[in-house]
Amino acid sequence: MSVRWIDQAEPGVRQFTPYQPGKSLAELERTTAVGNAIKLASNENPRGPSPQVMAAVSKALTDLNRYPDGHALTFRLAEHLGLTADRLVLGNGSNDVLDLVARVFLGPDRSAVVSAHCFLVYPIVVALAGAGLTEVAAKDYGHDLEAMRKAVDETTGVVFVANPNNPTGTWVTHEEIKHFLDELPEQVILVLDEAYCEYMDTSNYPDSMALLKEYDNLVITRTFSKVYGMASVRVGYAVANAEIADLLNRARQPFNVNGLALEAAQAALDDKDYVAESIRLNKSGLKQLEAGLSQLELAYIPTHANFLTFSLSSRRVEAADVYQAMLAQGVIVRPVANYRMPDHLRVSVGLPEENDRFLVALKKVLEGG
């Protein structure tokens, strides 16, 4: 009798399917006859990496035989954020530090609280930790912090809040987060996932570094994958009080961030002009997409991030069908049915010509062309 290996796996591993990234250009071109495609599916910076990052990576290639030293980036980040280095935890992308939080502070007798339409990595890391999960209904596609606070019980170890949230683009204000922390039991950790924080230009966006000095149960996660244009090299980090950071670093694998990524991240922090231009281009691109979707009479969820999620319900068409038809036009967007938003699609902000191509292709698909 053959072994059913799924029966030998831990329960947390059995209960979920692997995270499915957005379709890549290589995959589309490998599996179809479509050429010259564009990808607007994964919230990437469309500009490519900074020239300073490219130079730093090229220089670091001569040291591939050496184990990397993460201390330089840790101290550089501490200086950049105005904090001490003992509050930093490096990760192989911010997903890595999210997993560290779950492994350190969750387990079979613990649980986490998330919002509906939350980033799919949260349920995954919670399941892998063998913990329970409480999902709270969303409010206007965003976090209902009051309801999430009421969902916290004696088993709750962690609450996850992405700000802004992926895939909805919704966000919560400084006052809302502060009030939530005031009401949250001090032994429950709030993970504030700020992967897209650099794009936020609204005055009431939380000053999370100031909040960190006031609340010991706050953990902030950030990434170099978005505005810094470094999604491929995988580097992110968490900021927390020194005791929590120490515990996370105990669970962190040695050399979890590779040497090329470490050098790239330091160079990225120094290239302020690249970041400023990326933010400017994104803001202009959002206006371009919003205007185009409005002309097509499609509702979208307001956002300051580098993506826009829009509804197709008014057109009485299936979002999945539109997604497939867009692929045939050589435009990759992101279906979000796995976020329980089956009538929506998400489009990343591209270069101006890519945004135009998306809008032209979408109009053609909706008109049956």
C-alpha positions as CSV (number, residue, x, y, z in Angstrom):
1,M,0.0,0.0,0.0
2,S,1.5,3.3,-1.0
3,V,1.9,6.1,1.5
4,R,-0.3,9.2,1.3
5,W,2.3,11.8,2.0
6,I,-0.3,14.5,2.6
7,D,-1.4,12.5,5.6
8,Q,2.2,12.7,7.0
9,A,2.3,16.5,6.7
10,E,1.5,18.9,9.4
11,P,-2.1,20.0,9.5
12,G,-1.2,23.6,8.7
13,V,0.5,22.6,5.5
14,R,-2.4,20.4,4.3
15,Q,-5.1,23.1,4.5
16,F,-4.0,25.7,2.0
17,T,-2.7,25.8,-1.6
18,P,0.6,27.5,-2.4
19,Y,0.6,31.3,-3.1
20,Q,0.1,31.9,-6.8
21,P,2.1,34.9,-8.1
22,G,1.0,36.9,-11.1
23,K,1.6,35.4,-14.5
24,S,5.1,36.3,-15.8
25,L,5.9,37.5,-19.2
26,A,8.1,34.4,-19.8
27,E,5.2,32.1,-18.9
28,L,2.7,33.9,-21.2
29,E,5.1,33.8,-24.1
30,R,6.1,30.1,-23.4
31,T,2.5,28.9,-23.3
32,T,0.8,31.1,-26.0
33,A,1.7,32.7,-29.3
34,V,1.4,36.1,-27.8
35,G,4.5,38.3,-28.2
36,N,5.5,41.8,-27.1
37,A,3.4,41.5,-24.0
38,I,3.4,43.8,-21.0
39,K,3.0,42.8,-17.3
40,L,0.8,45.0,-15.1
41,A,0.0,42.2,-12.6
42,S,2.4,42.2,-9.7
43,N,2.7,45.8,-8.4
44,E,6.3,46.1,-9.6
45,N,8.1,49.3,-10.3
46,P,8.0,49.6,-14.1
47,R,11.1,51.7,-14.4
48,G,13.6,48.9,-13.8
49,P,16.2,49.1,-11.1
50,S,18.1,52.2,-10.2
51,P,21.5,52.7,-12.1
52,Q,23.2,53.0,-8.7
53,V,21.7,49.6,-7.7
54,M,22.9,48.0,-10.9
55,A,26.4,49.4,-10.3
56,A,26.4,48.1,-6.7
57,V,25.3,44.6,-7.8
58,S,27.9,44.5,-10.5
59,K,30.6,45.4,-8.1
60,A,29.4,42.8,-5.6
61,L,29.6,40.0,-8.1
62,T,33.3,39.6,-7.4
63,D,32.5,38.5,-3.8
64,L,30.1,35.6,-4.6
65,N,32.4,33.2,-2.9
66,R,32.0,35.0,0.5
67,Y,29.1,34.7,2.9
68,P,27.2,38.0,3.1
69,D,27.3,40.4,6.0
70,G,24.0,42.0,6.8
71,H,25.3,44.3,9.5
72,A,26.1,47.1,7.0
73,L,22.5,47.2,5.8
74,T,21.1,47.0,9.3
75,F,23.1,50.0,10.4
76,R,22.3,51.9,7.2
77,L,18.6,51.3,7.7
78,A,18.8,52.3,11.3
79,E,20.3,55.6,10.2
80,H,17.7,56.0,7.5
81,L,14.9,55.5,9.9
82,G,16.3,57.3,12.9
83,L,16.4,54.3,15.1
84,T,18.9,52.0,16.8
85,A,20.1,48.9,14.9
86,D,18.9,46.5,17.6
87,R,15.3,47.2,16.4
88,L,15.9,45.9,12.8
89,V,15.2,42.4,11.4
90,L,16.3,41.7,7.8
91,G,14.2,39.4,5.6
92,N,14.3,37.7,2.2
93,G,11.6,40.0,1.2
94,S,9.0,41.2,3.7
95,N,7.2,37.9,3.4
96,D,10.1,36.4,5.2
97,V,9.7,38.6,8.3
98,L,5.9,38.1,8.3
99,D,6.7,34.4,8.5
100,L,9.1,35.0,11.4
101,V,6.5,36.9,13.3
102,A,4.1,33.9,12.9
103,R,6.6,31.3,13.8
104,V,7.8,33.2,16.9
105,F,4.5,34.4,18.3
106,L,1.9,32.0,17.0
107,G,1.3,28.2,17.5
108,P,-1.4,25.6,18.0
109,D,-2.8,27.3,21.0
110,R,-2.7,30.8,19.5
111,S,-4.6,32.6,16.8
112,A,-4.3,35.7,14.5
113,V,-6.9,38.2,13.3
114,V,-7.0,39.5,9.7
115,S,-9.4,41.4,7.6
116,A,-11.4,40.0,4.6
117,H,-9.5,40.7,1.3
118,C,-6.2,40.7,3.3
119,F,-2.8,39.9,1.7
120,L,-2.8,36.1,1.1
121,V,0.5,35.6,2.8
122,Y,-1.0,36.3,6.2
123,P,-3.3,33.2,6.2
124,I,-0.4,31.1,4.8
125,V,2.1,32.0,7.6
126,V,-0.6,31.6,10.2
127,A,-1.5,28.1,8.9
128,L,2.2,27.1,8.8
129,A,2.5,28.1,12.4
130,G,-0.4,25.8,13.2
131,A,-2.4,28.7,14.6
132,G,-6.1,29.6,14.3
133,L,-7.3,32.4,12.1
134,T,-10.2,34.8,12.6
135,E,-11.2,36.8,9.6
136,V,-13.2,39.9,10.1
137,A,-15.6,41.3,7.4
138,A,-14.2,44.3,5.5
139,K,-15.8,47.8,5.6
140,D,-15.8,49.4,2.1
141,Y,-13.2,46.9,1.1
142,G,-10.9,48.1,3.9
143,H,-10.0,47.2,7.5
144,D,-12.8,47.6,10.0
145,L,-10.5,48.2,13.0
146,E,-13.3,48.4,15.5
147,A,-14.6,45.0,14.5
148,M,-11.1,43.6,14.4
149,R,-10.5,44.8,17.9
150,K,-13.7,43.0,19.1
151,A,-12.5,39.8,17.4
152,V,-9.4,39.7,19.6
153,D,-9.7,37.2,22.4
154,E,-7.5,35.4,24.9
155,T,-5.9,33.2,22.2
156,T,-5.0,36.1,19.9
157,G,-1.2,36.6,19.5
158,V,-1.0,38.7,16.3
159,V,-3.2,41.1,14.3
160,F,-2.1,41.7,10.7
161,V,-3.0,45.1,9.0
162,A,-1.6,46.0,5.6
163,N,-1.6,49.8,5.1
164,P,-2.3,50.4,2.3
165,N,-3.9,47.0,1.8
166,N,-3.2,44.7,-1.1
167,P,-5.2,44.1,-3.3
168,T,-7.8,46.8,-2.4
169,G,-5.5,49.8,-1.9
170,T,-7.5,51.0,1.1
171,W,-5.7,52.5,4.0
172,V,-6.2,53.6,7.7
173,T,-5.2,56.8,9.2
174,H,-2.7,57.7,12.0
175,E,-5.5,58.4,14.4
176,E,-7.3,55.1,13.6
177,I,-4.1,53.1,14.2
178,K,-3.3,54.9,17.4
179,H,-6.8,54.3,18.7
180,F,-6.6,50.7,17.8
181,L,-3.2,50.3,19.6
182,D,-4.7,52.1,22.7
183,E,-7.5,49.5,22.8
184,L,-5.4,46.4,21.9
185,P,-4.2,44.2,24.8
186,E,-0.5,44.9,25.3
187,Q,0.5,41.3,24.8
188,V,-1.1,41.2,21.3
189,I,1.2,42.2,18.5
190,L,0.0,44.5,15.7
191,V,1.9,43.9,12.5
192,L,1.6,47.0,10.3
193,D,2.6,45.9,6.8
194,E,3.8,49.1,5.0
195,A,5.0,47.5,1.7
196,Y,3.6,50.5,-0.2
197,C,4.1,53.3,2.3
198,E,6.5,55.3,0.1
199,Y,3.7,56.0,-2.4
200,M,1.3,57.4,0.2
201,D,1.0,61.2,0.0
202,T,-2.0,61.8,2.2
203,S,-1.4,63.9,5.3
204,N,-3.2,61.5,7.7
205,Y,-1.1,58.4,6.8
206,P,0.3,57.0,10.0
207,D,3.7,58.1,11.3
208,S,4.6,54.5,12.2
209,M,8.1,55.3,13.4
210,A,6.7,57.7,15.9
211,L,4.1,55.1,17.0
212,L,6.8,52.5,17.4
213,K,8.4,54.6,20.1
214,E,5.1,54.7,22.0
215,Y,3.8,51.1,21.6
216,D,6.0,48.1,22.4
217,N,3.5,45.7,20.7
218,L,3.9,47.3,17.2
219,V,5.9,45.5,14.5
220,I,6.3,47.4,11.1
221,T,7.3,45.5,7.9
222,R,8.6,47.1,4.8
223,T,10.2,46.0,1.5
224,F,12.5,47.1,-1.3
225,S,10.4,45.3,-3.9
226,K,8.1,48.2,-4.7
227,V,9.2,51.8,-5.0
228,Y,12.9,50.8,-5.0
229,G,12.3,48.5,-8.0
230,M,14.0,45.5,-6.5
231,A,11.3,42.8,-6.5
232,S,13.6,40.1,-8.0
233,V,16.4,40.3,-5.4
234,R,14.2,39.8,-2.4
235,V,15.0,42.0,0.5
236,G,12.7,43.4,3.2
237,Y,12.8,44.2,6.9
238,A,10.9,44.5,10.1
239,V,11.2,47.2,12.8
240,A,10.1,46.5,16.3
241,N,11.1,47.1,19.9
242,A,14.5,45.6,20.7
243,E,13.2,42.6,22.6
244,I,10.8,41.5,19.9
245,A,13.5,42.2,17.2
246,D,15.9,39.9,19.2
247,L,13.3,37.1,19.3
248,L,12.7,37.4,15.5
249,N,16.5,37.4,14.8
250,R,16.8,34.2,16.9
251,A,14.4,32.5,14.5
252,R,15.9,34.1,11.4
253,Q,18.0,31.8,9.2
254,P,21.7,32.8,9.0
255,F,22.4,34.7,5.8
256,N,18.7,34.8,4.9
257,V,19.4,37.9,2.7
258,N,21.9,37.3,-0.1
259,G,24.9,39.5,-0.6
260,L,23.8,41.0,-3.9
261,A,20.5,42.0,-2.3
262,L,22.3,43.6,0.7
263,E,24.5,45.7,-1.6
264,A,21.5,46.6,-3.8
265,A,19.5,47.8,-0.8
266,Q,22.2,50.0,0.5
267,A,22.6,51.6,-2.9
268,A,18.8,52.0,-3.3
269,L,18.6,54.0,0.0
270,D,21.2,56.4,-1.3
271,D,19.4,57.0,-4.7
272,K,16.8,59.5,-3.5
273,D,16.3,60.9,-7.0
274,Y,15.2,57.5,-8.3
275,V,12.7,57.1,-5.5
276,A,11.3,60.6,-6.1
277,E,10.9,60.0,-9.8
278,S,9.2,56.7,-9.2
279,I,6.7,58.3,-6.9
280,R,6.0,61.1,-9.4
281,L,5.6,58.6,-12.2
282,N,3.2,56.5,-10.1
283,K,1.1,59.4,-9.1
284,S,0.7,60.5,-12.8
285,G,0.0,56.9,-13.8
286,L,-2.7,56.5,-11.3
287,K,-4.5,59.6,-12.6
288,Q,-4.1,58.2,-16.1
289,L,-5.7,54.9,-15.2
290,E,-8.4,56.5,-13.1
291,A,-9.4,58.7,-16.0
292,G,-9.4,55.8,-18.4
293,L,-11.5,53.6,-16.2
294,S,-14.0,56.4,-15.6
295,Q,-14.4,56.9,-19.3
296,L,-15.2,53.1,-19.5
297,E,-17.7,53.6,-16.7
298,L,-15.9,51.2,-14.5
299,A,-15.8,51.7,-10.7
300,Y,-12.5,51.4,-8.9
301,I,-11.3,51.4,-5.3
302,P,-9.4,54.7,-4.5
303,T,-5.8,54.1,-3.7
304,H,-2.4,55.8,-3.2
305,A,-0.4,52.6,-3.9
306,N,1.0,51.5,-7.2
307,F,-2.0,49.5,-8.3
308,L,-5.7,50.0,-8.9
309,T,-8.4,47.4,-8.3
310,F,-11.6,47.9,-10.5
311,S,-15.0,46.2,-10.8
312,L,-16.5,44.7,-13.9
313,S,-19.9,44.1,-12.3
314,S,-21.6,47.0,-14.1
315,R,-20.7,45.5,-17.5
316,R,-22.2,42.1,-16.7
317,V,-19.1,40.3,-17.8
318,E,-17.0,37.8,-15.9
319,A,-13.7,39.2,-14.6
320,A,-12.1,35.9,-15.3
321,D,-13.1,36.1,-19.0
322,V,-11.9,39.6,-19.3
323,Y,-8.5,38.6,-17.7
324,Q,-8.2,35.8,-20.3
325,A,-9.1,38.1,-23.2
326,M,-6.6,40.7,-22.0
327,L,-3.9,38.0,-22.1
328,A,-4.8,37.4,-25.7
329,Q,-4.1,41.2,-26.2
330,G,-0.7,40.8,-24.6
331,V,-1.6,42.6,-21.4
332,I,-1.2,40.7,-18.0
333,V,-3.3,42.0,-15.2
334,R,-4.2,40.2,-11.9
335,P,-7.4,38.4,-11.2
336,V,-8.4,38.6,-7.5
337,A,-11.0,36.0,-7.1
338,N,-8.8,34.2,-4.6
339,Y,-9.2,37.3,-2.5
340,R,-13.0,36.7,-2.8
341,M,-13.4,39.6,-5.2
342,P,-14.5,37.6,-8.2
343,D,-15.9,40.6,-10.1
344,H,-12.7,42.6,-9.8
345,L,-9.3,42.8,-11.5
346,R,-6.2,44.6,-10.3
347,V,-3.9,46.5,-12.6
348,S,-0.4,47.8,-11.6
349,V,0.7,51.3,-12.6
350,G,3.0,51.0,-15.6
351,L,4.9,53.4,-17.7
352,P,2.6,55.9,-19.5
353,E,2.6,53.9,-22.8
354,E,1.9,50.7,-20.9
355,N,-1.1,52.3,-19.1
356,D,-2.4,53.5,-22.5
357,R,-2.0,50.0,-23.9
358,F,-3.9,48.5,-21.0
359,L,-6.8,51.0,-21.4
360,V,-7.0,50.4,-25.2
361,A,-6.9,46.6,-24.7
362,L,-9.6,46.8,-22.0
363,K,-11.9,48.9,-24.1
364,K,-11.5,46.5,-27.1
365,V,-12.3,43.5,-24.8
366,L,-15.3,45.2,-23.3
367,E,-16.6,46.1,-26.7
368,G,-16.2,42.5,-27.9
369,G,-13.3,43.2,-30.1
